[in-house]
Amino acid sequence: MEMAMTVMNAATLQPKPLRPKGPYLLPNPRRVINFKASSLHNPQVSSIGAPTLVGQFDPTIPIERAVTPPSSWYTDPSFYSLELDTLFYRGWQAAGYTEQIKNPGEFFTCRLGNAEFVVCRDGDGKLQAFHNVCRHHASLLAYGSGRKSCFVCPYHGWTYGLDGSLLKATRITGIQNFNEHEFGLISVKAATWGPFVLLNMEQDVDSDTDIVEKEWLGSSSELLSNNGVDSSLSFVCRRDYMIECNWKVFCDNYLDGGYHVPYAHKGLASGLNLDHYSTTIYEKVSIQKCEGGSTERTNDYDRLGSKALYAFVYPNFMINRYGPWMDTNLVLPLGPRKCQVIFDYFIEPSLMDNKDFIERSLKDSERVQVEDVVLCEGVQRGLESPAYDIGRYAPTVENAMHHFHCLLHKSLKK
């Protein structure tokens, strides 16, 4: 039985003045301003503690009466540190795609918060993952991606096998109480689902494919597989964006049910039928669907095909499947007000030689991303203003965003 809740959205819904009733009225504006003003100029603001900030959002209140998390969730350094420890350093996290490591010896590097990783196929073709840190004096061991027979530290030449074992420690004559078997690379659990590579920093987890699928995607996995999220597509390119905003601002923007599209992405909106927009909520996944233009269209947005699917995989991974395309967005937190968003583009193999179509599609996508960067950076600046503390949800369109915030609260309370 599919565990899901579906809400039909009218993305072109015009905003209306909110007049909430009951005990969940918006705070007095003066009180909000006073609180924010003291926060901005008081270096001890974080002394109230991140756990207290978590408690300032109540996930039990229905979306119709709920207020959003406070702006401190997006600005406070102590809250960011709590997120890294309790959210990103636990559970399965998207790291890359299988095409990067198809053959023995191939590797790629990635990061999550302050953690650096290297992922590879060893000589036997086994998937391996390690903290990308030399055990000698903590230098990063590998950079970028490529193919190697071993990893040689660029600092002092310590050498490690693709299975993580220490093969060579240079100039250690006279060292005492040193056991080379205790100085291999620190391993990380790795698994794959479809075209994606996943990592988990917890050591006592099972990397069996079925178990990983259930934990990462829950009951949404079959729907994704049946809608073209698979390994049959060919990799086209990667683009990344450094954005001056908290990582959650980008996620919130993605999860507003198309609310912002007709206002901020007028070109994109012309190629989508926003009157037929739906959101389905799963355990840790939300899936937004929207009809595109006719397959007979020949304008700039024929890349969207007849329908589009946008899947958000908690906490920071997005899968977009439309027409012959799939692109993924991985949001990496880099601080309370900075994140990196990595876009990987895939296309149906039959179109790999259609350079004009690919170039035009990527140009269209780039335009949307630039528009979103402006939006997200503007929101971050507003969150840091003394005039703002909490907001409200538009219930018919922002249910996926509310679901995201509830999941955050649950993770951070553990």
PLY file of the C-alpha trace (Angstrom):
ply
format ascii 1.0
element vertex 414
property float x
property float y
property float z
element edge 413
property int vertex1
property int vertex2
end_header
0.00 0.00 0.00
1.44 3.33 -1.02
1.98 5.56 2.01
1.34 8.96 0.52
-0.84 12.01 0.71
-1.73 13.97 -2.41
-2.80 17.61 -2.54
-3.81 19.28 -5.77
-2.33 22.77 -6.12
-3.31 25.82 -8.13
0.14 27.31 -8.60
-1.24 30.51 -9.99
-3.14 31.16 -6.78
-2.93 34.86 -5.97
-1.70 35.68 -2.46
-4.39 37.01 -0.12
-4.14 38.86 3.18
-3.84 36.41 6.06
-6.22 36.78 9.00
-5.40 33.81 11.22
-7.74 32.94 14.04
-7.15 31.28 17.38
-3.98 31.15 19.48
-1.55 31.12 16.53
-1.77 34.79 15.56
1.26 36.41 14.05
3.46 38.02 16.70
3.19 41.69 17.46
5.41 43.40 14.87
7.10 45.53 17.50
8.04 42.48 19.52
9.51 40.81 16.45
11.58 43.85 15.57
12.89 44.21 19.11
13.88 40.56 19.24
15.65 40.66 15.88
17.39 43.93 16.58
18.87 42.60 19.82
19.84 39.39 18.04
21.73 41.17 15.30
23.83 43.20 17.69
24.22 40.78 20.59
27.20 38.42 20.12
25.76 36.17 22.83
22.56 35.43 20.90
23.66 31.82 20.32
23.94 31.31 24.06
20.26 30.36 24.19
21.36 27.16 22.51
20.40 25.37 19.31
18.06 22.90 21.12
15.99 25.86 22.30
15.82 27.18 18.75
14.58 23.79 17.54
11.72 24.01 20.02
10.53 27.30 18.55
8.82 25.35 15.75
5.84 23.10 16.52
5.31 20.35 13.90
2.03 19.23 15.50
0.18 22.38 14.45
-1.73 21.85 11.16
-0.34 23.75 8.21
-3.45 25.95 8.08
-2.55 27.39 11.52
1.20 26.77 11.63
3.92 29.37 11.56
7.25 28.73 9.85
10.48 28.04 11.74
12.05 31.21 13.12
14.68 33.06 11.12
17.31 31.90 13.62
17.11 28.45 11.98
18.65 30.12 8.93
21.13 32.47 10.59
22.38 31.12 13.93
25.86 29.47 13.86
24.99 27.10 16.71
21.95 25.85 14.80
24.10 25.18 11.74
26.53 23.14 13.86
23.66 21.10 15.27
22.44 20.36 11.74
25.81 19.00 10.69
26.08 16.70 13.69
22.52 15.39 13.85
21.37 15.58 10.24
24.17 15.44 7.68
26.58 13.21 9.57
23.86 10.59 10.00
21.79 8.60 7.55
22.23 8.06 3.83
23.31 11.10 1.84
23.54 11.52 -1.93
27.17 11.96 -2.98
27.51 11.34 -6.73
26.43 9.08 -9.55
27.49 5.60 -10.60
28.80 6.66 -14.02
31.66 8.43 -12.20
32.97 5.08 -10.94
31.98 2.52 -13.56
35.41 0.88 -13.82
38.08 -0.32 -11.37
40.38 2.52 -10.32
37.91 5.31 -11.05
37.25 7.74 -8.21
35.59 11.03 -7.31
35.79 13.32 -4.31
32.98 15.11 -2.53
32.19 16.86 0.71
29.37 17.35 3.17
29.72 20.11 5.73
33.23 19.77 7.10
33.59 16.14 6.03
35.63 15.30 2.91
35.24 11.98 1.09
36.81 9.97 -1.70
34.75 7.28 -3.44
36.25 4.67 -5.78
36.12 1.22 -7.32
38.99 -0.92 -6.09
40.91 -3.37 -8.26
38.15 -5.94 -7.92
35.46 -3.44 -8.86
34.13 -3.16 -5.29
32.62 0.15 -4.24
34.75 1.82 -1.57
34.47 5.13 0.28
36.76 6.83 2.78
37.28 10.08 4.57
39.54 11.99 2.18
42.12 12.72 4.87
45.68 11.43 5.09
46.32 9.74 8.45
49.75 11.41 8.76
49.07 15.15 9.08
45.48 15.51 7.77
46.18 16.69 4.24
43.44 16.13 1.70
44.47 13.03 -0.16
42.73 13.31 -3.53
41.14 16.05 -5.61
38.49 16.05 -8.32
37.88 12.78 -10.13
39.71 10.41 -12.43
41.45 7.07 -12.31
44.24 5.86 -10.01
45.92 2.65 -8.94
46.52 4.08 -5.45
46.20 7.34 -3.52
49.44 9.23 -2.84
49.27 12.09 -0.36
50.53 15.28 -2.06
51.99 16.52 1.25
54.43 13.81 2.42
53.88 10.94 0.04
52.06 8.48 2.27
50.39 5.98 -0.07
47.12 4.09 0.30
45.56 1.28 -1.70
42.12 1.58 -3.23
40.90 -0.59 -0.37
42.11 2.04 2.11
45.12 0.14 3.43
48.36 2.02 4.13
50.91 0.84 1.56
53.77 3.22 2.24
54.70 5.64 5.02
57.71 7.71 3.98
60.71 8.60 6.18
59.45 7.07 9.43
62.78 5.53 10.44
62.99 5.61 14.23
59.26 5.89 14.81
58.05 3.81 17.77
54.75 2.11 18.61
53.55 2.44 15.04
51.27 -0.19 13.52
50.67 0.36 9.81
47.46 -1.68 10.00
45.99 0.96 12.32
46.72 3.83 9.95
44.65 2.97 6.92
42.03 5.40 5.63
38.88 5.78 7.72
36.14 3.99 5.83
32.62 5.26 5.15
29.61 3.11 4.32
28.70 3.34 0.62
25.77 2.08 -1.44
24.02 2.73 -4.73
20.42 3.18 -5.78
19.69 3.45 -9.49
22.19 5.95 -10.91
23.14 7.44 -7.53
25.97 6.84 -5.06
25.09 7.25 -1.39
27.27 7.60 1.71
26.60 7.08 5.41
29.07 8.08 8.13
27.49 5.78 10.70
29.43 2.54 10.99
26.67 0.26 12.30
24.35 0.55 9.29
23.48 -2.09 6.71
24.37 -1.20 3.11
22.15 -3.87 1.57
20.42 -2.33 -1.44
16.88 -3.14 -0.31
17.48 -1.75 3.17
19.09 1.42 1.81
16.22 1.93 -0.64
13.66 1.64 2.16
15.51 4.04 4.45
16.39 6.62 1.78
13.27 6.66 -0.41
10.63 4.74 1.52
7.51 3.94 -0.47
8.36 6.48 -3.18
11.06 4.30 -4.77
8.74 2.42 -7.11
7.13 5.60 -8.41
10.53 7.13 -9.13
11.74 4.01 -10.93
8.57 3.85 -13.00
8.95 7.49 -14.04
12.38 7.26 -15.62
14.68 7.82 -12.65
17.12 5.06 -13.53
20.56 4.26 -14.91
19.58 4.28 -18.58
20.34 7.97 -19.07
23.69 9.38 -20.23
25.60 12.00 -18.27
25.89 15.36 -20.05
27.60 17.83 -17.72
27.90 19.29 -14.23
27.39 22.88 -13.14
27.64 24.28 -9.65
26.52 27.48 -7.99
27.87 29.17 -4.87
24.93 30.94 -3.24
24.97 33.40 -0.35
22.12 31.80 1.55
21.45 29.10 4.10
21.05 25.68 2.48
17.43 25.46 3.67
16.51 28.63 1.78
17.27 26.85 -1.49
15.26 23.80 -0.37
12.30 25.96 0.67
12.34 27.65 -2.73
12.20 24.25 -4.41
9.36 23.07 -2.17
6.83 25.88 -2.54
4.67 23.92 -4.95
5.35 26.12 -7.95
4.12 29.16 -5.99
6.96 31.39 -7.20
7.16 30.12 -10.78
4.66 32.52 -12.48
6.24 35.49 -10.70
9.96 34.69 -10.87
10.28 32.33 -13.87
7.97 33.73 -16.51
9.76 31.94 -19.32
9.53 28.58 -17.57
5.91 29.20 -16.61
4.99 29.59 -20.27
6.03 25.98 -20.88
4.18 24.46 -17.90
0.51 23.94 -17.20
0.53 25.26 -13.65
-3.21 24.69 -13.24
-2.44 20.97 -13.04
0.17 20.86 -10.28
0.14 18.21 -7.55
2.27 17.33 -4.55
2.53 13.89 -3.00
4.08 13.43 0.43
5.95 10.25 1.35
7.96 9.34 4.45
11.13 11.32 3.60
10.31 12.30 0.04
7.92 14.76 -1.57
7.10 14.58 -5.27
5.69 17.50 -7.23
4.19 16.85 -10.66
3.24 19.30 -13.35
2.10 18.96 -16.93
4.35 20.53 -19.53
3.47 21.90 -22.92
2.38 19.68 -25.77
4.99 17.34 -27.20
4.29 19.04 -30.52
5.61 22.37 -29.28
8.81 23.57 -30.90
9.53 26.62 -28.73
12.37 27.01 -26.25
10.65 24.82 -23.68
10.02 21.69 -25.72
12.72 20.13 -23.51
10.03 19.80 -20.78
7.97 17.29 -22.70
4.40 16.53 -21.67
5.01 16.30 -17.93
7.57 17.10 -15.27
8.36 15.36 -11.98
10.26 17.06 -9.17
11.32 14.81 -6.28
12.81 16.15 -3.07
14.73 13.51 -1.10
15.29 14.62 2.46
17.37 16.40 3.50
19.16 18.02 0.52
18.79 16.13 -2.78
16.45 16.88 -5.68
15.68 14.80 -8.77
14.00 16.48 -11.74
12.67 14.32 -14.60
11.14 16.08 -17.59
10.94 15.19 -21.27
14.18 13.41 -22.23
16.07 15.05 -19.36
16.92 14.32 -15.77
18.88 16.72 -13.63
19.78 16.47 -9.97
20.42 19.24 -7.46
22.61 18.50 -4.45
22.62 21.28 -1.84
25.77 21.35 0.30
25.81 23.49 3.45
28.94 25.63 3.72
27.97 27.79 6.69
24.96 29.54 8.20
24.56 31.79 5.14
26.35 29.99 2.32
25.75 26.85 0.29
26.88 25.15 -2.89
24.34 23.64 -5.28
25.64 21.01 -7.70
23.59 20.33 -10.84
24.23 17.12 -12.78
22.46 16.77 -16.14
21.49 13.48 -17.82
19.67 12.82 -21.10
18.22 9.91 -23.01
21.08 8.30 -25.03
19.33 8.80 -28.38
19.76 12.58 -28.00
23.41 12.68 -26.95
24.45 13.73 -30.47
21.83 16.48 -30.73
24.19 19.29 -29.70
21.82 22.12 -30.61
19.02 20.71 -28.47
21.36 20.09 -25.54
22.87 23.56 -25.75
19.47 25.23 -25.95
18.12 23.18 -23.04
21.11 23.94 -20.83
20.79 27.64 -21.63
17.14 27.55 -20.60
18.03 25.77 -17.37
20.81 28.24 -16.63
18.36 31.11 -16.93
16.09 29.54 -14.30
18.98 28.85 -11.94
20.24 32.44 -12.13
16.72 33.65 -11.32
16.59 31.29 -8.32
19.97 32.48 -7.05
18.68 36.05 -6.97
15.54 34.92 -5.12
17.41 32.86 -2.53
19.99 35.51 -1.78
17.20 38.05 -1.38
15.38 35.78 1.07
18.55 35.29 3.12
19.02 39.04 3.43
15.40 39.34 4.52
15.84 36.61 7.13
18.72 38.61 8.61
16.62 41.79 8.76
15.36 42.96 12.18
11.88 43.16 10.62
11.36 39.41 10.21
11.12 36.43 12.54
8.43 33.98 11.40
6.07 33.64 8.45
3.05 31.58 7.40
2.37 28.79 4.91
0.07 28.90 1.89
-1.69 25.57 2.65
-2.68 24.67 -0.91
0.85 24.93 -2.32
3.45 24.82 0.45
2.65 21.47 2.06
5.94 19.95 0.86
7.83 22.79 2.54
5.92 22.20 5.78
6.73 18.48 5.54
10.43 19.36 5.15
10.36 21.55 8.26
8.62 18.82 10.27
11.28 16.30 9.23
13.99 18.76 10.25
12.41 19.20 13.66
12.24 15.42 14.14
15.89 14.93 13.12
17.20 17.74 15.28
15.30 16.60 18.38
17.01 13.18 18.37
0 1
1 2
2 3
3 4
4 5
5 6
6 7
7 8
8 9
9 10
10 11
11 12
12 13
13 14
14 15
15 16
16 17
17 18
18 19
19 20
20 21
21 22
22 23
23 24
24 25
25 26
26 27
27 28
28 29
29 30
30 31
31 32
32 33
33 34
34 35
35 36
36 37
37 38
38 39
39 40
40 41
41 42
42 43
43 44
44 45
45 46
46 47
47 48
48 49
49 50
50 51
51 52
52 53
53 54
54 55
55 56
56 57
57 58
58 59
59 60
60 61
61 62
62 63
63 64
64 65
65 66
66 67
67 68
68 69
69 70
70 71
71 72
72 73
73 74
74 75
75 76
76 77
77 78
78 79
79 80
80 81
81 82
82 83
83 84
84 85
85 86
86 87
87 88
88 89
89 90
90 91
91 92
92 93
93 94
94 95
95 96
96 97
97 98
98 99
99 100
100 101
101 102
102 103
103 104
104 105
105 106
106 107
107 108
108 109
109 110
110 111
111 112
112 113
113 114
114 115
115 116
116 117
117 118
118 119
119 120
120 121
121 122
122 123
123 124
124 125
125 126
126 127
127 128
128 129
129 130
130 131
131 132
132 133
133 134
134 135
135 136
136 137
137 138
138 139
139 140
140 141
141 142
142 143
143 144
144 145
145 146
146 147
147 148
148 149
149 150
150 151
151 152
152 153
153 154
154 155
155 156
156 157
157 158
158 159
159 160
160 161
161 162
162 163
163 164
164 165
165 166
166 167
167 168
168 169
169 170
170 171
171 172
172 173
173 174
174 175
175 176
176 177
177 178
178 179
179 180
180 181
181 182
182 183
183 184
184 185
185 186
186 187
187 188
188 189
189 190
190 191
191 192
192 193
193 194
194 195
195 196
196 197
197 198
198 199
199 200
200 201
201 202
202 203
203 204
204 205
205 206
206 207
207 208
208 209
209 210
210 211
211 212
212 213
213 214
214 215
215 216
216 217
217 218
218 219
219 220
220 221
221 222
222 223
223 224
224 225
225 226
226 227
227 228
228 229
229 230
230 231
231 232
232 233
233 234
234 235
235 236
236 237
237 238
238 239
239 240
240 241
241 242
242 243
243 244
244 245
245 246
246 247
247 248
248 249
249 250
250 251
251 252
252 253
253 254
254 255
255 256
256 257
257 258
258 259
259 260
260 261
261 262
262 263
263 264
264 265
265 266
266 267
267 268
268 269
269 270
270 271
271 272
272 273
273 274
274 275
275 276
276 277
277 278
278 279
279 280
280 281
281 282
282 283
283 284
284 285
285 286
286 287
287 288
288 289
289 290
290 291
291 292
292 293
293 294
294 295
295 296
296 297
297 298
298 299
299 300
300 301
301 302
302 303
303 304
304 305
305 306
306 307
307 308
308 309
309 310
310 311
311 312
312 313
313 314
314 315
315 316
316 317
317 318
318 319
319 320
320 321
321 322
322 323
323 324
324 325
325 326
326 327
327 328
328 329
329 330
330 331
331 332
332 333
333 334
334 335
335 336
336 337
337 338
338 339
339 340
340 341
341 342
342 343
343 344
344 345
345 346
346 347
347 348
348 349
349 350
350 351
351 352
352 353
353 354
354 355
355 356
356 357
357 358
358 359
359 360
360 361
361 362
362 363
363 364
364 365
365 366
366 367
367 368
368 369
369 370
370 371
371 372
372 373
373 374
374 375
375 376
376 377
377 378
378 379
379 380
380 381
381 382
382 383
383 384
384 385
385 386
386 387
387 388
388 389
389 390
390 391
391 392
392 393
393 394
394 395
395 396
396 397
397 398
398 399
399 400
400 401
401 402
402 403
403 404
404 405
405 406
406 407
407 408
408 409
409 410
410 411
411 412
412 413
